[in-house]
Amino acid sequence: MSVGSRPLGRSGLTTSTLALGTMMFGAWGNPDEAQCRRMVDLAIDGGVTLFDTADMYDFGVSEEILGRALRGRRDGVLVATKVGNPMSDDPAERGLSPRWIRHQCEASLRRLGTDRIDLYQLHRPDPATPIDETLGALHELVTSGKIRAIGTSTFSAAQLDQAQSAATAGGFTAPTTEQPPFSVFARGIEREVLPACHRHGLGVLVWAPLNGGWLTGKYRPTATAAAPADAGSRAERQPDHFDHRDAAIRTRKVELVEQLAAVADGAGLTLTQLALGFVLADPAVSAALIGPRTPEQLTQLLSAGHQPLSADVLSAIDAMAPPGENVNPADAG
């Protein structure tokens, strides 16, 4: 199956429609560096051009593994990372202050083994730091050539508006992307965030398009018991994570998976193809971030590719999972 390409908002950069998220690189998912490197190889061979990480993923280890895996191939891909989430229990090692941004940019460059970050993203809003101070520091990094474009992650529509206004008022480089959670089961961003992204011409990098594995079909009716259907799944590794601890939400998702699987089958698609095609149907979405834990999982995801959905299929999805609603409020990020 093919992996297409789209503009990354107004950044001037272009990304593959499937991008590799590397939160699972390291102790948080797969501590086997050889397997992580194999996933990078498979992704590049499959047409993936954007690799997304964060400073706080296994506290720098994900960046280090990705940097080593891309050695000698750095110029052919885009590297995106994030700053802002806690790096320790120390309150000084988090947030979006100019001091911390400058410090962490240098640390990320060092761990990634590169001289520039293609997309540097604010991992979460920081109410303790005025946005113009944050943007001023980022503008300095853009001007110096250390970062090429700026993005945000899980910002509200009001915060996206505020960032654009502050950038214009201060003469700073403006964010050109937003990274929100979005899937058939988590459609809350359709109410305000996606319209704001359209309004500002932002590219959208979707995280959790498969809703933590639910939309691959791994949690079918047999998974309503305490033990999940597949060994090594998130439900098994993190039994208290989100909906796996809530019987009503878990049951609802199981029911919806069965209904969606029937729609996918009728359209000649797999459930995964349906899920990825759904998030990529919105023209503001530049890429869907897939975050496999193993090379086998990545191979399956790459084989799904990007399959456009018909209007009838999209209407059927709307009838089951209404626009603008989250099946589980916790999925809103």
Buried (B, 14 or more C-beta within 10 A) or exposed (E): EEBBBBBBBBBEBBBBBBBBBBBBBBEBBBBBBEBBBBBBBBBBEBBBBBBBBBBBBBBBBBBBBBBBBBEEEBEEBBBBBBBBBBBEEEEEBBBBBBEBBBBBBEBBBEBBBBEBBBBBBBBBBBEEBBBBBBBBBBBBBBEEEBBBBBBBBBBBBEBBBBBBEBBEEBEBBBBBBBBBBBBBBBBBBBEBBBBBBEEBBBBBBBBBBBBBBBBBBBBBEEBBEEEBBBEEBBBBEEEEEBBBEEEEBBEBBBEBBEBBBEBBEEBEBBBBBBBBBBBBBBEBBBBBBBBBBBBEBBBBBBEBBBBEBEEEBBEBBEEEBEEEEBBBEBBBB
